[in-house]
Amino acid sequence: MNIPVNKSRSWMARLHESIDQLDQTQQQTIMKPAGEACASDLMSLCEKYLGKKVSSVTDLVTGWNILREKRNLKGTWEFEGNGVRGIFGECGCPLVCSGLIELHPVQCHCSQGLMETIFSRVAEKPVDVEIRRSIGRGDDVCDFFIRL
């Protein structure tokens, strides 16, 4: 990698370490808005792969699963009880996948913010995102539950 990319990776690593020193609520306050910013990009990609506008949670789940498959990312979203559960064998963050940043536990709040934003928008009501397990926190998979 080139010098600016290495410098950015080092800077982000230090930022993550600093955020990690805060309590859980403060970490969420900082990181969730970063995920919210990615929601529009993800929605566009889901619509591209779905071939139509996302108008329901079913459309979102279908489009997101197609996107994950096309990018060879392990795991899927599935309906479960009163929500949607995603179990993934690797982090799906494009910044992590591209190598621009290294995976860090505080990034899970970024993913949480992304999921809250996109599922709430499509469900047209606030949703709750539970992080059950996370690779960034040392688990073997990421396991998210979206309570609709």
C-alpha positions in Angstrom: 0.0 0.0 0.0 1.1 3.5 -0.5 2.1 6.0 2.2 -1.2 8.0 2.4 -3.2 4.7 2.8 -0.8 3.5 5.5 -1.0 6.8 7.2 -4.9 6.7 7.1 -4.9 3.1 8.5 -2.6 4.1 11.3 -4.7 7.2 12.1 -8.0 5.1 12.1 -6.4 2.5 14.3 -5.6 5.1 16.9 -9.0 6.7 16.6 -10.6 3.2 17.2 -8.3 2.7 20.2 -9.4 6.0 21.6 -13.1 5.4 21.1 -12.6 2.0 22.7 -11.7 3.7 26.0 -15.2 5.2 26.2 -18.2 3.5 27.8 -20.6 1.6 25.5 -23.1 4.4 25.2 -20.4 6.9 24.2 -19.0 4.4 21.7 -22.5 4.0 20.1 -23.0 7.8 20.1 -19.8 8.2 18.0 -20.0 5.2 15.8 -23.7 4.7 14.9 -23.8 7.9 12.8 -20.9 6.6 10.7 -23.0 3.6 9.8 -26.1 5.8 9.1 -24.0 7.5 6.5 -23.5 4.2 4.6 -27.2 3.3 4.5 -28.0 5.1 1.3 -25.1 3.4 -0.5 -26.2 0.0 0.7 -29.8 0.7 -0.3 -28.7 1.6 -3.8 -26.6 -1.6 -4.1 -29.6 -3.7 -2.9 -31.8 -2.1 -5.5 -29.3 -2.6 -8.2 -29.0 -6.3 -7.5 -32.7 -6.7 -6.8 -33.5 -4.9 -10.1 -36.2 -2.7 -8.5 -36.8 -0.3 -5.7 -36.7 -1.7 -2.2 -40.3 -1.4 -0.9 -40.4 -4.0 1.9 -38.2 -5.7 4.4 -38.5 -8.8 2.2 -37.1 -6.8 -0.7 -34.2 -5.5 1.5 -33.3 -9.0 2.8 -33.4 -10.4 -0.8 -31.4 -7.6 -2.3 -28.8 -7.7 0.6 -28.4 -11.4 0.3 -27.8 -11.1 -3.5 -25.3 -8.4 -2.8 -23.5 -10.6 -0.3 -23.5 -13.5 -2.7 -22.1 -11.4 -5.6 -19.3 -10.2 -3.3 -18.6 -13.8 -2.1 -19.3 -12.8 1.5 -20.2 -15.7 3.8 -23.6 -15.7 5.5 -27.2 -14.5 4.8 -30.1 -12.6 6.3 -33.1 -14.8 7.2 -36.5 -14.2 8.8 -36.7 -15.5 12.3 -39.7 -15.0 14.7 -40.5 -11.3 15.0 -37.4 -10.1 13.1 -34.5 -10.8 10.8 -31.3 -12.5 11.7 -28.0 -12.3 9.9 -25.1 -14.6 10.6 -22.0 -13.8 8.7 -18.6 -15.6 8.5 -16.7 -12.4 7.8 -17.1 -8.6 8.3 -19.0 -7.1 5.4 -17.7 -3.5 5.9 -16.3 -2.3 2.6 -13.5 -0.4 4.4 -12.4 -3.6 6.2 -12.9 -5.8 3.1 -10.7 -3.4 1.0 -8.0 -3.3 3.6 -8.4 0.5 4.2 -9.0 -0.1 7.9 -8.4 -3.0 10.2 -11.3 -4.6 12.0 -11.8 -3.2 15.5 -14.6 -3.9 18.1 -16.0 -0.4 18.0 -16.8 -0.8 14.3 -19.7 -3.1 15.3 -21.6 0.0 16.5 -21.1 1.4 13.0 -22.7 -1.7 11.6 -25.5 -1.4 14.2 -26.2 2.2 13.0 -26.3 1.1 9.4 -28.7 -1.7 10.1 -30.9 0.5 12.4 -31.1 3.1 9.7 -31.8 0.9 6.7 -34.2 -1.5 8.4 -36.1 1.4 10.1 -36.4 3.2 6.8 -37.8 0.2 5.0 -40.1 -1.0 7.9 -41.2 2.6 8.3 -40.8 2.3 12.1 -37.9 2.2 14.6 -36.2 -1.1 14.9 -33.9 -2.6 17.5 -30.6 -4.1 16.4 -29.0 -6.6 18.8 -25.4 -7.6 18.3 -25.3 -11.2 19.5 -21.8 -12.1 18.4 -19.2 -10.3 16.4 -15.9 -11.2 14.7 -14.6 -7.7 15.6 -15.1 -8.7 19.3 -13.4 -12.0 19.0 -16.3 -14.3 18.0 -16.2 -16.7 15.1 -19.1 -15.1 13.3 -21.1 -11.9 13.3 -24.7 -12.5 14.5 -27.2 -9.7 14.3 -30.9 -9.7 15.2 -33.2 -7.0 13.8 -36.3 -6.8 16.0 -39.0 -5.4 13.7 
